[in-house]
Amino acid sequence: MRFALLVLLLGPFAHLLHAQSNVVTLESPDHRLGAKFETLSDNAPAAPGRLVYSVTVAGKPLIERSGLSLDLQGQRPLGSAVRIVNATPSSVDDSYELVTGKVSRVRDHYNAVRIELSDDRGIPRKLMIEARAYDDGIAFRYVVPDQTAFREFRLKNENTEFRISKDAESYALILPHFRTMYEAEFLKLPASAFAGPNGLSRSNALIGLPYLLHVPGVAWLAVTEADLHGYSSMYLVNSSQGWGGADFVSKLAPGDDPDVVVEGTLPHHSGWRVLLVGDEPGQLIESNIITSLNPPSEIHDTSWIHPGLTAWDWWSGSVGADGKPSFSTDTMKYYVDFAARSHFPYMLIDAGWSVPGDITRMNGKVDVPAVVQYAAGKNVKVWIWLHYREVDAQMEQAFPLYEQWGVAGLKIDFVERDDQRGIEFYYRAAKLAAEHHLMVDFHGATKPTGVERTFPNILGYEAVLGMEQNKANARDTPEHRVTLPFTRMLAGRMDYTPGGFENVTPQQFESRSLRPMVMGTRAAQLAMYVVYEAPFQMVSDTPKAYEDQPAFAFIEHAPTSWDETKVLNGYPGEYITMARRKGEEWFLGSMTNWSGRELTVPLTFLGTGRYTAEVYADAPDAGQYPKSVSIQKKIVDRNSHLDLKLAPGGGYAVRFVPAR
């Protein structure tokens, strides 16, 4: 049943408003999370004052009073001296469908309030705050309405504070500047590690989102954002003035104009500032707040959008049938043949097919239309690689051409910007691609913010230190891999590119570009196809790496989009176990860091009846021989449990098929 309730009358929501006119409170539907918006003044309680908010979990402080204001060009900060003139509460209990993702149907259930504020100094200025309280998080955004005090929105800086109630264990993505590909480790450090006296020490460290924190005795918290259309991405810096501070403030990615980070017409709204909250870190992974904060799909006919596995030439070095690297039409056909044998819907042609600086012309190495035609005869569709620079300049000419060629999707790489112009590019490219029935995978990109709900032809974002790092260094470790689900993946789909079958121990590992190695066990690589959310999912190794390998059967059957997702256990940087459902089948994936681990997993997530569990586990000698996988079948039901024994850097993967 689909139902919605939208109540704009104050009566049923009187509990949302404090008796004083300068305080507005908001609660989640289960009453566990609370947000308070108020104005603080040194004068009378109802006098204009500084706009702040705070957040509690079961009555415990999570975010202490934190400032909210906008620095507008040629204006006093908007929010520094305001009064609340009206608050309109509402409640929504609705549902919507996602074309691809971790679930197919989302319950969109929240309480909300729209707060109208006025700055009466001189010509009155208006500001609004829209806030929502879900059971698993709080979100709010600025809205600057049309008004006579000024006509254009020219933002110098957004001053949104996040004053954590006490020092927290945190996992921070430290970035060197605002023009990166978000490819770095999430470092486990106290939140106070970024503070220093008088703003020194690490206080200028730029933290990319999502930012995960464990506030002891209170909750797990992740700060991120959603729906950035017309805006610029947010980063965080520690603004504490002394040792031990856990106060953070927003920094927006600057564009080409050093004085204005966002400009536009009125009315204008910011992106949603999102606080994911849970008692356990896995609850944050299950949240669907990010997509719920984005507008519904602008693509009415989505029948041409399909998730799926893809063969890929680049990671293994474009190794052809003869075992030698060759970026050629014949090599691409070889990978098409592999995709067809494996029943994959896609094959991706990576960089090197086009004339430098012109993505409408081929350079003679690979005949893309010929590969597309060859693949069509084998029920395989083709994606092609593109550079952001040429896409930005030539998409109006190139996208219709690719549609004519029969190309299915585009991997757009090296975007490396998420200022207002960069964010606009994501929307512009996705919209035009949809008009020509082209799916999109953004690489060298910012983190996702839920735009895939609005443009479901976006099947992937990279924004991760992924498996490609093994070609050049040793940064892609098992510890890093079990940190990603709790950090980067909170933002959404993540094109990490799993499937490496040259599995080695740390002592055996060496970085190399051709036929690269991966640390950890083969079973861990299988588990990634369950743990990592990626509707367009790579099968990265050379076809020969999978020949006569029984463990490859798990990858062949792995879905890339799901109806249901459950996090069964885990801790960032330590281990994780997840279960996902597609139709009647369930899949389970478990991974650990360099610590071997034994876990007992109840199968209560299964439906009624019996299932055949196809188990791919670390063999007893997998710690010494990481390619060693134990494969067995057993009959189970929802009253059963599995005893998992994970080798160092190991994994465990299961396909549950209803027993007929």
N, C-alpha and C positions, 0 to 999 in steps of 0.2 A: 504494500500500500504506500502510495506517495501522498504525503500530506505536508502542509505548511501552515504555520501559525505566525501571523505578524500582527502584533498588538501595539498600537501607538498611543493608547490611552494611559494616563499616569496611574490610575487606580490600582490595577493588578500588580504594579511594579513600584509601589510606594517605598518598598524596602531598598530600592536602588538609590534613593536620594536621602541625604542627611538632612536633618532639620535645619541646619544653617545653610544659607544660600551660597556659601563659598566652598562647599564640599559635595561631591557626587561619588557614590560608591556603586560598584558593580560586582555581581557574584556569578560564578559558573553555575550551570544548571544543577550540578550535584552539591552546590554550596561550599565546595572545598577550597576553590580559588577565589580570592577577592582582590579587586583593584579599587584604588581610591584616587580621585583627581580633586585637587583643591588649590586654592590660591593662598599664599602666605604673605601677610602684611604686618608691618610693625605698628600699624595703626589699628583701627577698629576691625573686627573679624570680617565684616562685609566690604571693607575698603579694597580697592585694587591692589593686587599683589602678584608675586611671582608664581607662575603656574608650575605645579609639581604633581607627580603621581607616585604611588607606592603599591606594592603587591604583597599579599600574604598567602600562605599555604596552611590550611587548617588552623588559622589564627596565628601562625608563626611568621615573622617578617622574612621575606625573601628579597624584595627590593625596597630599600628605604627611600624616603622622600627624595625624588630625583627630578631635576629641572627639565622643562619642555619649552623651547623657544626657537624662533627662526630669526636669523640675521638677514634682513633684506637690504639691498643696495639703496642708499639714500634714506633709510628709515631707521628709527629706533628699533631695537630687538622686539619682535612681536611675541608676547608671552611673558615679558618681564614685569609688566604692571597691568594686569587684566582683572576683570570681574566676570563671574559666571552669570549670564543673563537668562539662560534656559537650558534644560536638560530633557531630552526626549528619549525615553527607554523603549526597547522593543525586544522581542524574542522570536527566534526562528527555529523550527524543527523540520528540516527538509532533507532531501536526498538528491544525488545526481550521479551520473555514470561517467567513468573515465574510459577513454578508448584504450589506453595502455597505462600500466603502472603497477603498484603493489596491491591494489584492490580494484575491483571493477565497479563497485557501487559504494558511495561514501554517504554516511549520515552527516548532515550539516546541521549541528545542533548547538546553539549558543544564545546567551543573553547579550544585549548590546545597549549602548547609550550614545547619543549624539549631543555633545556639549557645545553650546554657543557661548563665546566669550567676546568681551568688548574692551578695547583700550581707548579710554575717553580723553586722553591727553591730546589737545588740539582737535583736529578733525577726527572723529571717532573711526577707529579701525576694528575690523572684525576678524575673528579666528574661530575655527571649530576643531574639535577633537572627536573622531569617531573611534569607539572602542568596542571590542567584543571579548567575552569571556566564554571559553570552551571548557570542558572538563579537563582537558590536557594542555591548556595554555591560554595566554592573554595576548591580544593584538590591539594595536592602536595606530592611528595615522593622523597627520595634520591635514586640514582642509582650509584653504584660504579662499573665501567666497568672493564673488564679484562685489565691488564696493567703490565709493566715490573717493576715498582717501588716496588710492593709487590704482592704476589700471593694468599694470604689467607685473608679473611675478618674476623677480630677479633676486635669486637666493645666493647670498655670499657663503652662508654656512648654516647647517642645522645643528642645534645644540640639544641633543637628546642624551640625557644622562641615565646610566645604569649603575646605581650605587648598591652593590651587593651587601646584604645585611651583615656578613662577616667573611673573613678570608676563606677562600674556597680552593679546592683542588681543581685545576682547570687544564684544558687541552686546547692549546692556542696554535693557530696557523699564522706564523710570523712571516710577513711579506716585506720585501725591501722597498717597495713603492707601489703606486696605484696602477701601473701598467704591467701586470704579470699574467701568468697562466694558472695561478693558484696551485702550482705544483711544488708542494713542500710538505714536510712532516707536521703533524699536530704534536706539539711539545707539551709534555706533562709537567706543569709548573704551578705553584701557588699563584692565585690571582695577584697577590701582593708583589710577586717577583717583577712586575712591570711598573712598580711605583718607586719613588725615591724622593729624597728631600728636595723641595723646591722644583719638583718636576724633572729631576735628573735621573740618572741610572737608566732603567729600561722604559721610562715613561713615554718615550717617543716611538716605541715599537709599534708597528702597524699590524693590527690583528685582523685577519680576514674572517669572514663568516662562513659557516656557523661557528660559534664560540661556545664550547661545552664547559659547564662548571658543576661541581658537586659541592653544594653548600651543606656542611655536616649538620645532621639533626633536623634539616629542613626539607631539601628536595634536590633532585637533579634539574638543572636549568640549561637551556640552550638559547642563545640570542641569535636570531637571523632575521630575514626580511622576505616580503612577498609583494607581488604586483608592482613592479617598478616602471610600468609604462609612463613615459614622460618624465622620468626622474633619473637619479644617479645612485650608484651602489654605495652602501654604507660600510665603513670599517670602524674599528674601535681603537682607542688609545686609553691608557690608564691616566686619569686626570688627578690622582691623589697627590697631595702636596707633602706628604710625609711618609715615613716607613710604614709598611703594613697595610696600606690602603688598598681597597678593592673597589674603587670608584672608576667607572669608565664613561667615556663620552664619544659620541658619534663623530666621524670624519667622512665627508662625502668625497667620492672620487672626483677630482677636478678635471675640467675639460681644457679646451684650447685657450679659453679666456681665464686668466688667473684670478680675476676679481669676481666672477659669477660662476657658480657650479651648476645651477639649474635656472633656466629661463623659460617663460611661457606666458600664456594668457590666463586670465581669471575666468572662472574658478580653477584652482589648481590643487592637487593633492599629492602628498608624499607617498612613498611606498609604505606598506604596512610594517611596523616594527613588531617582531614576533618573539614571544617568550614561551618556549616549549617547556612544560613542567611535568615531572613524574617522580614517583617514589623510587623507581628503578630506571636505569638508563635505557633499557630496551623499550620502555613505554614511549620514549621520544621517537624511536624508529617507527613505531606503529602509527604515529599521529598523521592525520591528513589535513592539518590546518593550512599548510602552505598552498595546496591546490584550492582549498575552500575559500581562501581570500582572493582568488583570481576570478575574473569574469568568466561566464560560460563560453563554450566553444563558438568561435566565429565561423567555423567550417561546418556547414549543415550536412553535407554528404561526406561521411568519413569512411565509406565502404572500401576505399582504395588504400587506407592506412592500415598496415599490418606489422606487428612486431615479429621478431624472429632472429635466429642465429645466422651468422654470415661467415663465409670463408674470407681470408684476408691475406694479401701477399706481403705486406710491408714488414711485419714483425720478424719473420724468419729470414728476411733478406731477399725476398722475391726468388726463392729457390724453385727451379723448374723441375720437370719430370726427370731430367738427367742428373739431378742433384747439384746443379750449378746455378748461381744467381743470374737471372736474366729478366730484365723488365721489358717484356715483349707481349705481343698479342697471343702467341702460343702459350706463354706462361700463364696469362690470365685465363685462357681456356682450360688449362690444366687445373686451376683453382675452381673454375666453374664445374668441371667434371667431379671434383671432390665434393663440392656443395651438393650436386645432384645425387651422388651416391649416398651422401649422408642425410638427404632429405632436408637440407637447409634451404630456406627461401631466397637467400641473398649471397652475392659475392661482391667484395669491395675492391675497386681499383684505387690504389693509393697514389701518392704524389709522383709526378714525372711524365704524365701523358700530354700535357698542354704546352703550347708555346709560352715561354716566360713573358709575363705581362699581358697575356691575351688568352682567356679561358674559353674563347669561342673557336679556337683553332688547335688542332692536334699537331704534335711535333714529329710524328712518324714512328714513334716507338710502339705505341699501342693504338690500335684502331678501335675506339670505343664503340661506335655503332656496330661494328662487326662482332665484337664480344657480346654486346647486348643481344644481337640477333641469334648468335650461337647459344647463348644462355637461355633465351626464350624457348628454344627447341627442347630444352631440358628442364623446363619449368623452374628456372632460376632467374631472378632479377638482379640488376647491377646497380651499385652505388659508385660514385666517383668522388675523388678528393679535389678540393679547391682551396685556394688561399684567400683569406679574408680581404686582402687588399684589392684583388681583382674582382671578387664578388661585390664588394662595396661600389666599385666603379662600373661594373658591367652586368649586373644581375638582370637588368631589363632586357638586354640582348641575349644573355646566356641561358636564362631559365626556359624561355620558349624553345630554344634550340635543343636543350636537354630533353624536354618533353617530346619533341619531334624524334629524337634519337631513341626514345623509349627507356631512358634512365629512370630508376625508381627513387633514388635518394642522393643526397649531397652531404659529404663530410666536409664542413667548412672549418678551416684550421687557422691558428695564429691570430685570433681576434685580439687578444691581449689588451682589452680596454673595457671598462664598465662604467665610464662616465656617462653623462646624459646622451651624448652622441653614440657611444658604444651600445648602450641599452637600446636606443632607437634602432640600431642596426639589427639586433636580434629580432625585434618585432617586424621590421620591414622585410627582412630576408624570409622569415617564416610565413608572412602573409603572401608575399609574391610567390614563394615556392608552392604554397597551397593552391594558388590560382592555376598552377601548372602541374598539379598532382605530383609534387616532389616532397619526399620526406627529408628531414634534416637531422644531422648529428653535429653539434658544435664542439670543436676541439680548440685547444689553446684559449680557453674561454673562462668566463666568470662562472660562479656556482649557479645552479638553477634557482628560480624564485616562483615556480608554479605556473609559468606562462604556458606550459604544455597542456593545461586545461583549456586555455583560450585558443591555442594553436596545437591541436593534438598531433599534427604532423611532425612536431619536434620529438624525436625518439631518444635523443641522447645529449648529454653534456659530459665533457671530460672534467676539467677543473680538479684534477687529482694527480698525485704522484703515483703513476700506475706502473704496470708491468713492463712498459717500454724502458724504464730506467735500468733494467737488467742488461741492456745493450751497452751501457756506458759506466755504470757504477753499482754499488751494493746497497743502495738506499731502500729498495723494495724488500723489506724484511717481513717475516711472519708477525712480529709485534706491530708493525705499521699496518699490515693488512687487517688485523683484528681491532685496530683503532678506527679505521675508516667507517665501518657501519654506524658507529656512535657519534661521528663527527661530520665528515663531509657528506655522508649519505642522508643525514637529516634534512638536507636541502632538497633531495630528490635524486633522480636517476644519475648514474655514475658510470661512465665508460672507462673502466679500469683496464679492460682487454685481457681477460683470463685465458687459460687453456694451454699454458706452457707445459710440455711433456718431457723436457730435458731437466728432470728434477734431481737436485744435488744437495749435499750437506754444505754447511758454511765453509768447511775446509776444502771442499772440491770446487767451490764456486769461483768463477772468473768472468768478468764482464766481457762480452764480445758481441759484435754487431751481427755476425752471421751465425745462424742456429743458436740463439742465445740460451743461456741456462737460467733456471729459477731456483732459489733456495726454498727448502721445504718439500713436503711430500706431494705425490700425485693426487692422493685423496683430498688434500687441501685444495688443489686446483679444481677438482670436481665440485667441492662444496661451494666454491665461489659462484657457481651457476645458480645456486639457491640464495646465498647470502647477499650478493651484490645485485641491486636493482638496475637493470639495463634492458629496456625493451628492444633495442638494437644491440645485440650482444655478439662480441667477437669470439671466434674460435681461432686463436692467434697463431698456432704453430703450423709448420709445413705439413701438407697432406701425408707425407711419408712418416712423420712422427706418430701418426695415429694408426697406421696400417698394422693389422694383426695385434692391436692392443685392446683386450677385452674391456678395460675401464672406459674406453671411448664411448661405449654404448650409453653410459649415463648422460654424457653431453648430447648425444644424438636425440635423446628423448626429453631434454630439459626445456620447459617453456621459458619465455622471456617476459611474459606479462601474466599477471596473477589475478585471481578472484578474491583471495584472502591471504593475509600475512600475520604471523604470530612470532614474537621473539620469546623463546623458551627459557633462555638463561644468557648470562654473559656479563663481562666487565671490560671497559675500554682498555685496549692494549694487552688484555689477558686471553680472553676466549669469547666465543659467541656460538649459539645454536639457534637456528631459525627454521620455521616450517611455513611453507607456502602451498596454497591450493590452486589448481587449475582444473576446472570442471570437477570430475569425480576423483582425480588423482591428487595426492599430496606428495610434496618433496621436502626433504630435510637436509640441511647443511650445517656442519659444525666445524669450527676452526680454532686452533690454539696458537699461542706464541711459541717461543723456544722452550717452554716448559711442557713436558709430557703431562697428560691430564686424563683422569678417569671421571666420567660423568654418567649419571643415571637420568634418563629422559623418559617420563611418562608419555604415553601416546594418546592422551585424552583429547587432543585436537582432532583425531580421526572421526569420521562419521560412523554411523551404525554399520554393523556387518563386519566381515573379515576382509583383510587386505593381504596381498602378497608383498612383502617388503623385500625389494632388491637392494641389498646392502653392499656398499663399496667403502671398505674401511682400510686404515693403515694395517698392513701385515705386521706380524710380530717383529720382523727385522727392518721395518720401514725407517727407523731411526738411523740405521746404518746404510740401508739401500732405499732411498726415498721413492724410487719408482715402484716399489713393491706394494701391491694392492690386494687385499683379500676380498673376494666377491662371493656372496652367498645369498640364498633366498630363504625366507621363513614366513610363516603365516602368523599374523598379528591382528589384534583389534584394539579398540580404545581403552581396554582394561590392561593392555600389555605395557611393557616398558622396554627400552633398549639400554644396554650397558655399553657406553662408548669408551674406547681406550684410544686416545690420540697420542701419536708419537710427537717428539719435539718438532715444531713447525708443521704439525700434522692436521688431518681432517677426517671427516666422516660424511658420507653422502648416501641418501636413501631415496628411492622411488617407491611410493606406496600405490599399488594398483588394486582396485576392488577385486576380490576373489570371486570368480564366477562358478 
